[in-house]
């Protein structure tokens, strides 16, 4: 049965992400001038133990007071050198914290105690969209909690600029990024790549079995409805949009299977950031894109951190009809 119906505010009320980190650095090495570190630091304590968060960081030691960037890949993806190295070379203190937990034989993952085992990644995508009791007992709460702890870790570095910490997620990692950006005032900006700002609830009752059980068992039907309420109240990314007050960048493909341009624009209008940010709809792209769009993201964060605010209403639009087809161009300076 569903538990308490939280809102984003009540769900995170009283949470203290700045509690002592107790870092354990397992390995530090250098490649091509970039310093990499594999580290562990403490998450929350449960009745059966404490979460041990694994993260990979990278920075260029020649830089000083660099902005921080937390990177959240799609669920099930591991922190990788290539991604953090790219942003380190762009002048960021880059950090990827694993949230997916145990899968396979890889030792570099976040460890969850037995009573938080539901936070471990599962190959069943639908399972991570379900709610068994309440929002606090979902993988999304655990994953966002770990990410907020990662913000604390980034701020603990003397060379990190505490006023310039950004976060971005890709694919389903954007749900974690959205929850963190909305609830953690220490972040200066956020972004998503190839994801969606709207996620629907997946019922625990599906297919013919669902029809049979719901038609003959009112308790099951009400339980399903309650769990939908829990999802839409404090788990879904759209429930957090109203709390986003910082600049936000989104890039998704026009042929994406996970997001539609009209739905994305609807979600962006729910934010309370005075329309501060930018939306990019990449033509003919699906759920991935060339590095050009990642480069745009790196430049956008840099502009935001330097106070060069970009607003959607500053974009110049032009259109022309040729041979029955309409072509629209949005023009800005390329370095923005």
N, C-alpha and C positions, 0 to 999 in steps of 0.2 A: 504494500500500500504506500501511497505517497505520504511524505512527512510534511514538515513545515514548509509553507510557501514563502520563500525568501524573495526579497528584491535585491538588486545589485548592492544597494546601500546596506541593508541589514545583513547580507551575506558576508560582507567584508568589514562590518563594524567591529572595531576593537582589534583588528589584525595589526600586528607590529612587525613589518618586514625588516626592521633595522636591528633585530635581536642579534647577539654575537654570532659571527659567521663560523668561527673555528675551522679555518681553511686547512686542508691537507693537500700539498702539491705532490703528485706522484711522479711527474716527469716534466722537465723543461729542456727545450732544444732549440736550435736556430737553423734556419734555412734561408738563403738568399737575403740576409739582413733582417728577416722577420723572426721574432721571438715567439715560439709557441709554448703553451703551458697546458698540461692536463691536470686538472685540479678537482678536488671534492670539497664541498662545504655542507653544513647542516641545514636540513629542511625542518619540517615540523616534527614534534614528538607525538607518538601514538601510544596506546596501551601496550603494544608489543615491540616497540622500538622507535627508531628515529629515521626519517628519510635521509639518505645520503645522496646529494645531488652531484652529478658528474657534469663537467663543462670543459670545453676547449676554447682557449683564448689566443689571440695573436695581436701583436703590435710591432711597429717599427721603432726600435730603440732610439733612433735619431730625432724622433718627434717629442715635443713636450706639451703638456696640458692639452692632450688630444681629446676630441669628443668620443663618447662611447656609443656603440651600436650593438643591440641585442638582436640576434637573428634566430627566428623560429621556423624551421622547415616544416613540411607537411608531416603529419603523425607517422611514426615508424621510421623516419629518416634519422640517420646518425649525424652528430657533429663531424664535419670534414675539414681537412686542412685547406683545400682549394678555396672554399667559400670564405673562411675567416682571413686567409692570406690576401684575397682580393681586396677586402675592405681595409685591412691593415695597410696595404700599399696605397690606399686612397687617403690615409692619414687618420684612420679611426682605431680606437681600441675595440677590436671585434670579439664578440663572445657568442658561442653557441652552447646553450645548456640543454642536455638531454632531458626530455620529459617522458619519453615513451617507456622507459623501464626495461625489464628483462625480456629479451627475445633472442633466441639463438645462443651461441657460445661466446659472444663478444663480452669481454670483461668491462669495457668502458661504457657503462650505462648507469642511470640513476637507480638506486636500490630502494624499494618500498617495503616496509614491514608487512607482516602477514595480514593485518587488519586494514591495510590500504592497497592490497594486491589488485584491486579493480583498476588501479592507475597504470598497471602494466599494459603495454600495447597488445592488441589482439588483431589477428588477421580479419576478423569480422567487423567491417567498417560500420555496419548498422548498430553494433553493440555500443559504440561510443556515443551514439545519439540517444541512448535510452536512459531513463532515470528510474532507479529502483525505489528509492526512498525520498531523498531531498537533494538540493543542489550542492550541499556540503559533502555529500558522499558520491561524487561523480569524479571521473578522471579529469574533467575540465577544471574543477576547483583545485585539485592537487597540482595540475600542470601550471595553472596560473599562479598559484601560491609559490611554486618553485621559481617561476620567472620573476616574481616580485623580490624574492630572495636574491636572484641573480642581479637585479638592479642594485641591491645593497652591496653585493660583492664588487660590482663595477665601480661604485662610488668609494669603495675603500682604498682604491689605488691613488697614490699621491699625484701621479701624472694624468689622471683622468679628470676631465673638466665636469664637475657636478652639475653645471647649468646646461650642459649639452649632452644629454643622453637620449638616444632615439631607439625605437623598436620597430621591427617589421617582421611580418609573417608571410609565408607563401602557402597556397592551397589551404588545407585545414589548420595550419599553424596560425592563420589569421584570427581564429576564434580566441586563442590565447592572447595574441597581440592586442585584440580589441578589448578584452576584459582587463588586461594590465594597463593599457593606455587610459581607459576610462576611470580606473580606480586608484591609480598611482600618480600623484601629483608631481613626483620627482622627474617624470619623463617630459621632454620638451617637444617631441613630435613622434608621429607614428605612420606606418605605411603597410600596404599589403600588395603582394604580387600574385596574380593568377589565382585569386581566391574569390570568396564571396562574403558579403556583409550580412547575408541572410541564410540561416540554416533551419530547415524544418525538422520537427520532431518525428522520430521513427517509433512506431508503436511496437510494444512487445508482443502484440497479437497481430499476426500477418496472414495473408492468403486465405484459403478456404477454412483453415482451422480458426482463424480470427472471426470469420463470418458465423461459423457454427457456434463458437463459444459465446460471442457477443449476443447472438440472437437468443441463446438459451440461458445465459448467465449474466444477470444484471450487475453483479458484484465485479466481474471481470471488466465489463464495459465502463463502470464508474472508475475503477482503478486506472484504466487506460486514460480516461479523461483527466483525472487528477494529475497523472504524470505529465501529461501535455501541459497543464497549467504550470507545473514546476519548471519544465524546460523553457517555456516562453517567458516566464517571470524573471529568471536569474541565471540561465545557462546559455541560451541562444545569443549570438553576437548582436542581434538587433535590439535586445533588451538593454544593451550597454551604450548604444549610439547616443542617446540623449545626454550621457555623462561625459562625452568626449568634447573637450574644450581646446585641445591643442591642434596645430596644423596636421593635416592628414593627406597622404598621397595614396592613390589606388591605381593599379594598372591591371587590366584584364583583357583577354582576347575576345574579339567580337564573335568568335565561334566557340567560345568556352562552353564546356558541358556543365560547369558548376555555377555559372553566373550569367545573367542577362543584363545588357546595358540599362534598360529601363528600371529593373529592380535595383541595380547598383546606385543609380542616380536617386531613386526614392530613398534608399538607406542613407546616402550622403546628406540629404536635406534634413534628416533627423538629428544630425550633430549640432551641438551648440558651440561651434568654433568659428562662428561668423563667416562661414563659407571659406575659411582659410585653408588652402590646400589646392590640390589639383587632381583631376580624374583623367586617366589616359585609357582610351579604348583602342587597343592595337588591332589594326585591320588584318583579317584572315588568320589571326592567331587563335590557337585553341587553349591548351592549358600549360603552355611553356613558350619561351620566346628567345631570340638571340640576345647576346650580351648587351646590345644597344640599350635595351630597356632597363637592365640592371645598372648600366652606366648612368642613365637618366636619374635613377633612384639615388645613387651615391651623390650626384650633383645637387639633387633637390634637398637632401638632408644638409649638405654643406651650405646652401643658400639660406635655409631656414636658420641654422645655427649662427650664421653671420648677419642675421637680421634682414636679409633680402627676401621679404615675404612675397609670395606669389599667390594671387587670388584668382579664382575662376573667372570673375567678371572682368579681368584684365586681358583675357584672350580675345584676339581679333579673329572673327570668322568670315569666310567668304565662300561662295558656292557658285558653281557653273554647271549648266546642263549641256552635255555633248552626246549626240546620237542616242537620246533617250535615257541616258544615265546621269545621275546627279553626283557631282564630286564636291566634297566639302573640305576646306582646309582651315586648320586652326594654327595661327602663326604666333610664335613667341621668339624671343632671342634664344638661340640654341643653348647658350650656357646657363639658362634658367630652366 
